[in-house]
Amino acid sequence: ASVSLFWKSGWNIFDFINILIAILEVGFVSFLGSAFSSGQNFDPKIFRLLRIFRSLRAVRALRVLRTITFFSSLQIIVGTLLRSIPAWGMITALLFLVLYVFGRSSETARHTGDR
């Protein structure tokens, strides 16, 4: 019964996939190492698979999201931050506009002082 409960949790499946990817990556790297040492010729395109494993390794960073589900106050904070992302763009645009105006005005003042 405990095995069936294990597979019902999405986080357990996520962890299993991460561990499986890590094992496949280690196995693949050791296979390439043995192929190099034996001097066998193989297609260099096989190194593209290593890039795939490296990109899949970045998925492990999503495990941090698991802690969000345990703390309701953290859920509120993360939800608020995600809802505020569009406002960040407007604030950034306003900041660049202000910096541009002051930059142009200082440049104009500098050039008129040269005369």
DSSP file (Angstrom, degrees, kcal/mol; ACC not computed):
  #  RESIDUE AA STRUCTURE BP1 BP2  ACC     N-H-->O    O-->H-N    N-H-->O    O-->H-N    TCO  KAPPA ALPHA  PHI   PSI    X-CA   Y-CA   Z-CA
    1    1 A A     >        0   0    0      0, 0.0     4,-1.6     0, 0.0     5,-0.1   0.000 360.0 360.0 360.0 -35.2    0.0    0.0    0.0
    2    2 A S  H  >  +     0   0    0      1,-0.2     4,-1.8     2,-0.2     5,-0.1   0.815 360.0  56.5 -69.8 -28.5    2.9    2.4    0.8
    3    3 A V  H  > S+     0   0    0      2,-0.2     4,-1.6     1,-0.2    -1,-0.2   0.906 106.8  48.6 -68.8 -40.4    4.3    1.9   -2.7
    4    4 A S  H  > S+     0   0    0      1,-0.2     4,-0.5     2,-0.2    -1,-0.2   0.852 110.4  51.8 -68.8 -32.5    1.1    3.0   -4.4
    5    5 A L  H >X S+     0   0    0     -4,-1.6     4,-0.7     1,-0.2     3,-0.6   0.857 104.7  58.1 -68.4 -34.3    0.9    6.1   -2.1
    6    6 A F  H >< S+     0   0    0     -4,-1.8     3,-0.9     1,-0.2     6,-0.2   0.924 106.4  46.8 -59.9 -45.3    4.4    6.9   -3.1
    7    7 A W  H 3< S+     0   0    0     -4,-1.6    -1,-0.2     1,-0.2    -2,-0.2   0.564 100.6  67.8 -78.5  -8.1    3.5    7.1   -6.8
    8    8 A K  H << S+     0   0    0     -3,-0.6     2,-0.5    -4,-0.5    -1,-0.2   0.701  82.9  85.9 -82.4 -19.2    0.4    9.2   -6.2
    9    9 A S    <X  -     0   0    0     -3,-0.9     4,-1.6    -4,-0.7     5,-0.1  -0.703  69.0-151.2 -85.3 127.7    2.5   12.2   -5.0
   10   10 A G  H  > S+     0   0    0     -2,-0.5     4,-2.3     1,-0.2    -1,-0.1   0.844  96.5  56.1 -64.9 -34.2    3.6   14.4   -7.9
   11   11 A W  H  > S+     0   0    0      2,-0.2     4,-2.6     1,-0.2    -1,-0.2   0.869 104.8  52.2 -67.9 -35.8    6.7   15.5   -6.0
   12   12 A N  H  > S+     0   0    0      2,-0.2     4,-2.3    -6,-0.2    -1,-0.2   0.898 110.6  47.7 -66.1 -39.3    7.8   11.9   -5.5
   13   13 A I  H  X S+     0   0    0     -4,-1.6     4,-2.4     2,-0.2    -2,-0.2   0.912 111.3  51.7 -65.6 -41.6    7.5   11.3   -9.3
   14   14 A F  H  X S+     0   0    0     -4,-2.3     4,-2.1     1,-0.2    -2,-0.2   0.922 111.0  47.2 -60.1 -45.3    9.4   14.5   -9.9
   15   15 A D  H  X S+     0   0    0     -4,-2.6     4,-2.4     2,-0.2    -1,-0.2   0.893 110.4  52.8 -63.1 -40.4   12.2   13.4   -7.6
   16   16 A F  H  X S+     0   0    0     -4,-2.3     4,-2.5     1,-0.2    -2,-0.2   0.917 109.4  48.6 -62.2 -43.4   12.3   10.0   -9.2
   17   17 A I  H  X S+     0   0    0     -4,-2.4     4,-2.4     2,-0.2    -1,-0.2   0.900 110.8  51.3 -64.6 -40.5   12.7   11.5  -12.7
   18   18 A N  H  X S+     0   0    0     -4,-2.1     4,-2.1     2,-0.2    -2,-0.2   0.923 112.1  45.8 -62.0 -43.9   15.5   13.8  -11.4
   19   19 A I  H  X S+     0   0    0     -4,-2.4     4,-2.4     2,-0.2    -2,-0.2   0.899 111.6  52.2 -66.8 -40.1   17.4   10.8   -9.9
   20   20 A L  H  X S+     0   0    0     -4,-2.5     4,-2.5     1,-0.2    -2,-0.2   0.902 109.4  49.8 -62.0 -41.8   16.8    8.8  -13.1
   21   21 A I  H  X S+     0   0    0     -4,-2.4     4,-2.4     2,-0.2    -1,-0.2   0.911 110.4  50.5 -63.4 -42.2   18.3   11.6  -15.2
   22   22 A A  H  X S+     0   0    0     -4,-2.1     4,-2.3     2,-0.2    -2,-0.2   0.907 111.4  47.9 -63.3 -41.6   21.3   11.9  -12.9
   23   23 A I  H  X S+     0   0    0     -4,-2.4     4,-2.4     2,-0.2    -2,-0.2   0.913 112.1  49.3 -65.9 -42.3   21.9    8.1  -13.2
   24   24 A L  H  X S+     0   0    0     -4,-2.5     4,-2.6     2,-0.2    -2,-0.2   0.887 110.5  51.5 -63.6 -38.2   21.6    8.2  -16.9
   25   25 A E  H  X S+     0   0    0     -4,-2.4     4,-2.5     2,-0.2    -2,-0.2   0.933 110.7  46.7 -65.1 -45.2   24.0   11.1  -17.1
   26   26 A V  H  X S+     0   0    0     -4,-2.3     4,-2.3     1,-0.2    -2,-0.2   0.918 114.3  48.4 -62.8 -42.9   26.6    9.4  -15.0
   27   27 A G  H  X S+     0   0    0     -4,-2.4     4,-2.0     1,-0.2    -1,-0.2   0.897 111.8  49.1 -63.6 -40.4   26.2    6.2  -17.1
   28   28 A F  H  X S+     0   0    0     -4,-2.6     4,-2.2     2,-0.2    -2,-0.2   0.903 111.4  48.7 -67.4 -41.2   26.5    8.1  -20.3
   29   29 A V  H  X S+     0   0    0     -4,-2.5     4,-2.3     2,-0.2    -2,-0.2   0.902 111.8  49.0 -66.4 -40.4   29.6   10.0  -19.3
   30   30 A S  H  X S+     0   0    0     -4,-2.3     4,-2.1     2,-0.2    -1,-0.2   0.872 109.8  52.8 -67.6 -34.5   31.3    6.8  -18.1
   31   31 A F  H  X S+     0   0    0     -4,-2.0     4,-2.0     2,-0.2    -2,-0.2   0.918 110.3  47.6 -63.2 -43.4   30.4    5.1  -21.4
   32   32 A L  H  X S+     0   0    0     -4,-2.2     4,-2.3     1,-0.2    -2,-0.2   0.890 109.9  53.3 -65.2 -38.3   32.0    8.0  -23.3
   33   33 A G  H  X S+     0   0    0     -4,-2.3     4,-2.0     1,-0.2    -1,-0.2   0.902 110.5  46.1 -62.8 -40.7   35.1    7.8  -21.1
   34   34 A S  H  X S+     0   0    0     -4,-2.1     4,-1.6     2,-0.2    -1,-0.2   0.842 111.1  53.0 -71.1 -31.9   35.5    4.1  -21.9
   35   35 A A  H  X>S+     0   0    0     -4,-2.0     5,-1.5     2,-0.2     4,-0.7   0.885 110.3  47.9 -69.3 -37.4   34.9    4.7  -25.6
   36   36 A F  H ><5S+     0   0    0     -4,-2.3     3,-0.6     1,-0.2    -2,-0.2   0.919 111.6  49.2 -67.1 -42.4   37.7    7.4  -25.6
   37   37 A S  H 3<5S+     0   0    0     -4,-2.0    -1,-0.2     1,-0.2    -2,-0.2   0.813 110.6  49.9 -69.7 -29.3   40.1    5.2  -23.7
   38   38 A S  H 3<5S-     0   0    0     -4,-1.6    -1,-0.2    -5,-0.1    -2,-0.2   0.610 108.9-124.5 -84.9 -10.6   39.6    2.2  -26.0
   39   39 A G  T <<5 +     0   0    0     -4,-0.7    -3,-0.2    -3,-0.6     2,-0.1   0.698  50.8 161.1  80.1  18.7   40.1    4.4  -29.1
   40   40 A Q      < -     0   0    0     -5,-1.5     2,-0.5     1,-0.1    -1,-0.2  -0.436  39.0-123.2 -72.2 147.1   36.8    3.6  -30.8
   41   41 A N        +     0   0    0     -2,-0.1     2,-0.3     2,-0.0    -1,-0.1  -0.782  40.8 161.6 -90.0 132.7   35.5    5.9  -33.4
   42   42 A F        -     0   0    0     -2,-0.5     0, 0.0    -7,-0.0     0, 0.0  -0.961  45.7 -81.8-146.5 165.6   32.0    7.3  -32.8
   43   43 A D    >   -     0   0    0     -2,-0.3     3,-1.7     1,-0.1     4,-0.1  -0.470  28.6-143.8 -70.8 128.2   29.9   10.2  -34.1
   44   44 A P  G >  S+     0   0    0      0, 0.0     3,-1.8     0, 0.0     4,-0.2   0.656  92.7  80.1 -67.8 -12.8   30.8   13.5  -32.3
   45   45 A K  G >  S+     0   0    0      1,-0.3     3,-1.7     2,-0.2     4,-0.4   0.664  72.2  80.6 -66.1 -13.2   27.1   14.4  -32.5
   46   46 A I  G X> S+     0   0    0     -3,-1.7     3,-1.2     1,-0.3     4,-0.5   0.739  76.2  71.8 -65.3 -21.1   26.7   12.2  -29.4
   47   47 A F  H <> S+     0   0    0     -3,-1.8     4,-1.1     1,-0.3     3,-0.5   0.702  80.8  73.2 -68.9 -17.4   28.0   15.1  -27.3
   48   48 A R  H <> S+     0   0    0     -3,-1.7     4,-1.6     1,-0.2    -1,-0.3   0.822  88.2  61.8 -63.3 -29.6   24.6   16.9  -28.0
   49   49 A L  H <> S+     0   0    0     -3,-1.2     4,-2.2    -4,-0.4    -1,-0.2   0.859  97.1  57.5 -64.4 -33.6   23.1   14.4  -25.6
   50   50 A L  H  X S+     0   0    0     -4,-0.5     4,-2.2    -3,-0.5    -1,-0.2   0.876 103.4  53.2 -64.2 -35.5   25.4   15.8  -22.8
   51   51 A R  H  X S+     0   0    0     -4,-1.1     4,-2.3     2,-0.2    -1,-0.2   0.891 107.2  52.1 -64.3 -38.4   23.9   19.2  -23.5
   52   52 A I  H  X S+     0   0    0     -4,-1.6     4,-2.2     1,-0.2    -2,-0.2   0.922 109.3  48.9 -63.7 -43.1   20.4   17.7  -23.0
   53   53 A F  H  X S+     0   0    0     -4,-2.2     4,-1.5     1,-0.2    -1,-0.2   0.887 110.2  51.8 -64.1 -38.0   21.5   16.2  -19.7
   54   54 A R  H  X S+     0   0    0     -4,-2.2     4,-0.8     1,-0.2    -1,-0.2   0.901 110.8  47.4 -65.5 -39.7   22.9   19.5  -18.5
   55   55 A S  H  < S+     0   0    0     -4,-2.3     3,-0.5     1,-0.2     4,-0.4   0.866 110.8  51.5 -70.1 -34.0   19.7   21.3  -19.4
   56   56 A L  H >< S+     0   0    0     -4,-2.2     3,-1.1     1,-0.2     4,-0.3   0.790 100.4  64.0 -71.0 -25.8   17.6   18.6  -17.6
   57   57 A R  H >< S+     0   0    0     -4,-1.5     3,-1.4     1,-0.3     4,-0.3   0.813  91.8  64.6 -65.3 -28.9   19.9   19.1  -14.6
   58   58 A A  G >< S+     0   0    0     -4,-0.8     3,-1.4    -3,-0.5    -1,-0.3   0.730  86.1  72.2 -66.5 -20.9   18.6   22.6  -14.3
   59   59 A V  G X  S+     0   0    0     -3,-1.1     3,-1.9    -4,-0.4    -1,-0.3   0.761  80.4  74.4 -65.1 -23.5   15.1   21.2  -13.6
   60   60 A R  G X  S+     0   0    0     -3,-1.4     3,-1.8    -4,-0.3    -1,-0.3   0.776  80.8  70.7 -61.4 -24.4   16.4   20.2  -10.2
   61   61 A A  G X  S+     0   0    0     -3,-1.4     3,-1.3     1,-0.3    -1,-0.3   0.739  83.2  71.5 -64.6 -20.4   16.2   23.8   -9.1
   62   62 A L  G X  S+     0   0    0     -3,-1.9     3,-1.4     1,-0.3     4,-0.3   0.601  73.5  84.8 -71.7  -9.6   12.4   23.5   -9.2
   63   63 A R  G X  S+     0   0    0     -3,-1.8     3,-1.5     1,-0.3     4,-0.4   0.760  75.5  71.1 -63.3 -22.5   12.6   21.4   -6.1
   64   64 A V  G X> S+     0   0    0     -3,-1.3     3,-1.4     1,-0.3     4,-0.6   0.832  85.1  67.4 -61.7 -30.7   12.6   24.7   -4.1
   65   65 A L  H <> S+     0   0    0     -3,-1.4     4,-0.9     1,-0.3     3,-0.5   0.728  84.8  72.9 -62.4 -19.8    9.0   25.1   -5.1
   66   66 A R  H X4 S+     0   0    0     -3,-1.5     3,-0.6    -4,-0.3     4,-0.5   0.864  91.4  55.4 -63.5 -35.2    8.2   22.1   -2.9
   67   67 A T  H X> S+     0   0    0     -3,-1.4     4,-1.2    -4,-0.4     3,-0.9   0.786  96.7  65.5 -69.3 -25.9    8.8   24.2    0.2
   68   68 A I  H 3< S+     0   0    0     -4,-0.6     7,-0.3    -3,-0.5    -1,-0.2   0.854  94.8  58.3 -64.6 -33.0    6.2   26.7   -1.0
   69   69 A T  T << S+     0   0    0     -4,-0.9    -1,-0.2    -3,-0.6    -2,-0.2   0.734 104.6  52.0 -70.7 -19.9    3.5   24.1   -0.6
   70   70 A F  T <4 S+     0   0    0     -3,-0.9     2,-0.6    -4,-0.5    -1,-0.2   0.807 104.3  56.7 -85.6 -30.3    4.3   23.6    3.1
   71   71 A F     X  -     0   0    0     -4,-1.2     4,-1.6    -3,-0.2    -1,-0.2  -0.894  59.9-166.9-110.6 114.8    4.2   27.3    4.2
   72   72 A S  H  > S+     0   0    0     -2,-0.6     4,-1.8     1,-0.2    -1,-0.2   0.863  91.3  54.8 -68.3 -34.4    1.0   29.2    3.5
   73   73 A S  H  > S+     0   0    0      1,-0.2     4,-1.9     2,-0.2    -1,-0.2   0.877 107.4  50.9 -66.1 -35.1    2.6   32.5    4.3
   74   74 A L  H  > S+     0   0    0      1,-0.2     4,-2.6     2,-0.2     5,-0.2   0.853 106.1  55.7 -68.5 -33.8    5.3   31.8    1.7
   75   75 A Q  H  X S+     0   0    0     -4,-1.6     4,-2.4    -7,-0.3    -2,-0.2   0.898 107.3  49.6 -62.5 -40.2    2.5   30.9   -0.8
   76   76 A I  H  X S+     0   0    0     -4,-1.8     4,-2.2     2,-0.2    -2,-0.2   0.916 112.1  47.5 -65.3 -43.0    1.0   34.4   -0.2
   77   77 A I  H  X S+     0   0    0     -4,-1.9     4,-2.4     2,-0.2    -2,-0.2   0.931 114.0  45.8 -65.2 -46.0    4.4   36.1   -0.7
   78   78 A V  H  X S+     0   0    0     -4,-2.6     4,-2.4     1,-0.2    -2,-0.2   0.905 112.6  51.4 -65.7 -40.7    5.2   34.2   -3.9
   79   79 A G  H  X S+     0   0    0     -4,-2.4     4,-2.0    -5,-0.2    -1,-0.2   0.903 110.7  48.7 -61.6 -40.9    1.7   34.8   -5.3
   80   80 A T  H  X S+     0   0    0     -4,-2.2     4,-1.3     2,-0.2    -2,-0.2   0.908 110.9  50.2 -66.1 -42.0    2.0   38.5   -4.6
   81   81 A L  H  < S+     0   0    0     -4,-2.4     4,-0.4     1,-0.2     3,-0.2   0.901 110.7  49.3 -62.7 -40.7    5.4   38.6   -6.3
   82   82 A L  H >< S+     0   0    0     -4,-2.4     3,-0.8     1,-0.2    -1,-0.2   0.874 110.1  50.6 -67.8 -36.1    4.1   36.8   -9.3
   83   83 A R  H 3< S+     0   0    0     -4,-2.0     4,-0.3     1,-0.2    -1,-0.2   0.745 107.3  55.7 -72.0 -21.5    1.2   39.2   -9.6
   84   84 A S  T 3X S+     0   0    0     -4,-1.3     4,-1.5    -3,-0.2     3,-0.4   0.490  78.2  95.5 -89.4  -2.6    3.5   42.2   -9.4
   85   85 A I  H <> S+     0   0    0     -3,-0.8     4,-1.3    -4,-0.4     3,-0.4   0.898  81.2  53.3 -58.4 -43.9    5.7   41.2  -12.3
   86   86 A P  H  > S+     0   0    0      0, 0.0     4,-1.3     0, 0.0    -1,-0.2   0.882 106.8  53.5 -59.9 -34.6    3.8   43.3  -14.9
   87   87 A A  H  > S+     0   0    0     -3,-0.4     4,-2.5    -4,-0.3    -2,-0.2   0.844 100.1  61.9 -67.1 -32.4    4.2   46.4  -12.7
   88   88 A W  H  X S+     0   0    0     -4,-1.5     4,-2.5    -3,-0.4    -1,-0.2   0.896 101.5  52.7 -59.6 -39.4    8.0   45.7  -12.6
   89   89 A G  H  X S+     0   0    0     -4,-1.3     4,-2.3     2,-0.2    -1,-0.2   0.908 110.2  46.6 -63.2 -42.1    8.1   46.3  -16.3
   90   90 A M  H  X S+     0   0    0     -4,-1.3     4,-2.4     2,-0.2    -2,-0.2   0.892 112.6  49.8 -67.9 -39.6    6.3   49.6  -16.1
   91   91 A I  H  X S+     0   0    0     -4,-2.5     4,-2.4     2,-0.2    -2,-0.2   0.908 111.3  49.5 -64.6 -40.9    8.6   50.8  -13.2
   92   92 A T  H  X S+     0   0    0     -4,-2.5     4,-2.4    -5,-0.2    -2,-0.2   0.912 110.7  49.8 -64.1 -42.8   11.6   49.8  -15.2
   93   93 A A  H  X S+     0   0    0     -4,-2.3     4,-2.0     1,-0.2    -2,-0.2   0.908 111.6  48.8 -63.1 -41.4   10.4   51.7  -18.3
   94   94 A L  H  X S+     0   0    0     -4,-2.4     4,-2.5     2,-0.2    -2,-0.2   0.903 110.2  51.8 -64.1 -41.3    9.7   54.8  -16.1
   95   95 A L  H  X S+     0   0    0     -4,-2.4     4,-2.6     1,-0.2    -2,-0.2   0.924 110.2  47.8 -61.5 -45.2   13.2   54.5  -14.6
   96   96 A F  H  X S+     0   0    0     -4,-2.4     4,-2.2     2,-0.2    -1,-0.2   0.866 110.7  52.6 -64.9 -35.2   14.8   54.3  -18.0
   97   97 A L  H  X S+     0   0    0     -4,-2.0     4,-2.5     2,-0.2    -2,-0.2   0.932 110.6  46.5 -64.7 -45.3   12.8   57.3  -19.2
   98   98 A V  H  X S+     0   0    0     -4,-2.5     4,-2.5     1,-0.2     5,-0.2   0.930 113.5  48.7 -62.5 -45.4   13.9   59.4  -16.2
   99   99 A L  H  X S+     0   0    0     -4,-2.6     4,-2.3     1,-0.2    -1,-0.2   0.878 111.5  50.4 -62.6 -37.4   17.5   58.4  -16.7
  100  100 A Y  H  X S+     0   0    0     -4,-2.2     4,-2.8     2,-0.2     5,-0.2   0.926 110.4  48.7 -66.4 -44.9   17.3   59.2  -20.4
  101  101 A V  H  X S+     0   0    0     -4,-2.5     4,-2.4     1,-0.2    -2,-0.2   0.940 115.0  44.0 -62.6 -46.9   15.8   62.7  -19.8
  102  102 A F  H  X S+     0   0    0     -4,-2.5     4,-2.2     1,-0.2    -1,-0.2   0.872 113.5  52.1 -66.9 -35.2   18.4   63.5  -17.2
  103  103 A G  H  X S+     0   0    0     -4,-2.3     4,-1.9    -5,-0.2    -2,-0.2   0.919 112.2  44.9 -65.0 -43.6   21.2   62.1  -19.4
  104  104 A R  H  X S+     0   0    0     -4,-2.8     4,-2.4     2,-0.2    -2,-0.2   0.898 113.3  50.3 -67.6 -39.7   20.1   64.2  -22.4
  105  105 A S  H  X S+     0   0    0     -4,-2.4     4,-2.4    -5,-0.2    -2,-0.2   0.895 111.5  47.7 -68.3 -37.6   19.7   67.3  -20.3
  106  106 A S  H  X S+     0   0    0     -4,-2.2     4,-2.1     2,-0.2    -1,-0.2   0.871 111.7  51.0 -69.8 -34.2   23.1   67.0  -18.8
  107  107 A E  H  X S+     0   0    0     -4,-1.9     4,-2.1     2,-0.2    -2,-0.2   0.910 111.4  47.7 -67.0 -41.0   24.6   66.4  -22.2
  108  108 A T  H  X S+     0   0    0     -4,-2.4     4,-2.3     1,-0.2    -2,-0.2   0.917 112.1  49.5 -65.0 -43.0   22.9   69.5  -23.5
  109  109 A A  H  X S+     0   0    0     -4,-2.4     4,-1.3     1,-0.2    -1,-0.2   0.877 110.7  50.7 -64.7 -36.5   24.1   71.5  -20.5
  110  110 A R  H  X S+     0   0    0     -4,-2.1     4,-0.6     2,-0.2    -1,-0.2   0.898 111.9  46.6 -67.4 -41.0   27.7   70.3  -21.0
  111  111 A H  H >< S+     0   0    0     -4,-2.1     3,-0.5     1,-0.2     4,-0.5   0.855 110.9  50.9 -73.8 -33.5   27.7   71.2  -24.7
  112  112 A T  H >< S+     0   0    0     -4,-2.3     3,-0.6     1,-0.2    -1,-0.2   0.784 105.8  57.3 -73.8 -23.8   26.2   74.6  -24.2
  113  113 A G  H 3< S+     0   0    0     -4,-1.3    -1,-0.2     1,-0.2    -2,-0.2   0.686  96.5  65.0 -75.3 -18.2   28.9   75.3  -21.5
  114  114 A D  T <<        0   0    0     -4,-0.6    -1,-0.2    -3,-0.5    -2,-0.2   0.702 360.0 360.0 -75.8 -19.9   31.6   74.6  -24.1
  115  115 A R    <         0   0    0     -3,-0.6    -1,-0.2    -4,-0.5    -2,-0.1   0.482 360.0 360.0 -73.9 360.0   30.7   77.6  -26.3
